[in-house]
């Protein structure tokens, strides 16, 4: 039976080298969720969406991929998307250490 993918996009965390990702790099594992937080007052990008591991800001959804997520967050639909770590490579250059996927939340699971 055909099942559509929940995958929307994947990317390396933008700005990872400028935030506190290095402080939690050893805790970041494939499959773990990151929190999506809109930063509508961000002076560089009004669609900025930060990524957090617990209370630690690790970076952002890249600017060329954040509009859709930012739009949903702007209108209060915080449960439409989820961010999951796909890959962690501590040996890579910092801007390529963590790869994340944006997925559409599976609404059928929350109804069970």
C-alpha positions as CSV (number, residue, x, y, z in Angstrom):
1,X,0.0,0.0,0.0
2,X,1.3,3.5,-0.9
3,X,2.2,5.8,2.0
4,X,3.1,9.4,1.3
5,X,6.3,10.7,2.8
6,X,6.2,13.1,5.7
7,X,9.5,14.6,4.7
8,X,9.4,18.2,3.6
9,X,13.0,19.2,3.5
10,X,16.5,18.5,4.9
11,X,19.4,20.8,5.5
12,X,22.5,21.5,7.6
13,X,21.7,23.7,10.6
14,X,22.3,27.3,9.5
15,X,24.5,29.3,11.9
16,X,25.5,26.2,13.9
17,X,29.0,27.5,14.3
18,X,27.7,30.8,15.8
19,X,25.4,29.5,18.5
20,X,25.7,26.9,21.3
21,X,25.5,23.7,19.3
22,X,29.1,22.7,20.2
23,X,28.0,22.6,23.8
24,X,25.5,19.9,23.2
25,X,27.0,18.2,20.1
26,X,27.6,15.0,22.0
27,X,23.9,14.8,23.0
28,X,22.6,15.3,19.4
29,X,21.7,12.0,17.9
30,X,19.8,10.9,14.7
31,X,16.1,10.7,15.4
32,X,16.1,13.3,18.2
33,X,13.6,16.1,18.0
34,X,14.6,19.8,17.9
35,X,12.2,22.5,18.8
36,X,11.2,25.0,16.1
37,X,10.9,28.6,17.5
38,X,9.8,31.5,15.3
39,X,11.8,34.7,15.7
40,X,9.6,37.2,13.9
41,X,11.5,40.1,15.5
42,X,14.8,38.8,14.1
43,X,16.5,41.9,12.5
44,X,18.0,39.8,9.7
45,X,15.1,37.7,8.6
46,X,11.4,38.2,9.7
47,X,10.8,34.5,8.8
48,X,13.7,33.2,11.0
49,X,13.0,29.9,12.7
50,X,15.5,28.9,15.4
51,X,16.3,25.3,16.3
52,X,16.6,24.3,20.0
53,X,17.9,21.2,21.7
54,X,16.1,21.5,25.0
55,X,17.0,25.0,26.1
56,X,20.1,25.4,23.9
57,X,19.8,27.3,20.6
58,X,21.8,25.4,18.0
59,X,21.1,27.5,14.9
60,X,18.4,28.1,12.3
61,X,16.4,26.6,9.5
62,X,18.2,28.1,6.5
63,X,16.7,31.3,5.1
64,X,15.8,29.8,1.7
65,X,13.8,27.0,3.4
66,X,12.1,28.7,6.4
67,X,9.1,30.5,4.8
68,X,6.6,27.6,5.0
69,X,7.5,26.7,8.6
70,X,7.5,30.4,9.7
71,X,4.1,30.9,8.1
72,X,2.6,28.0,10.1
73,X,4.2,29.2,13.3
74,X,3.1,32.8,12.8
75,X,-0.6,31.6,12.7
76,X,-0.3,29.4,15.8
77,X,0.1,26.0,14.1
78,X,3.0,24.9,16.2
79,X,2.1,21.2,15.8
80,X,2.2,21.0,12.0
81,X,5.9,20.4,11.5
82,X,8.6,18.7,13.5
83,X,12.4,18.9,13.2
84,X,14.4,15.7,13.6
85,X,18.1,15.2,13.5
86,X,19.2,13.1,10.5
87,X,22.9,13.0,10.8
88,X,25.7,14.2,13.2
89,X,29.3,14.3,12.1
90,X,31.6,15.8,14.8
91,X,34.6,15.6,12.5
92,X,33.0,17.8,9.8
93,X,33.5,21.5,9.7
94,X,31.0,23.2,12.1
95,X,28.5,24.3,9.5
96,X,28.2,20.7,8.3
97,X,28.1,18.9,11.6
98,X,24.3,18.5,12.0
99,X,21.8,17.7,9.4
100,X,18.1,18.1,10.1
101,X,14.8,17.1,8.4
102,X,11.5,19.0,8.6
103,X,8.6,16.6,8.6
104,X,4.9,17.1,8.6
105,X,3.5,15.9,11.9
106,X,1.4,12.7,11.6
107,X,-2.0,13.8,12.9
108,X,-3.3,10.2,12.9
109,X,-0.9,9.2,15.7
110,X,-2.2,12.0,18.0
111,X,-5.8,10.7,17.6
112,X,-5.0,7.3,18.9
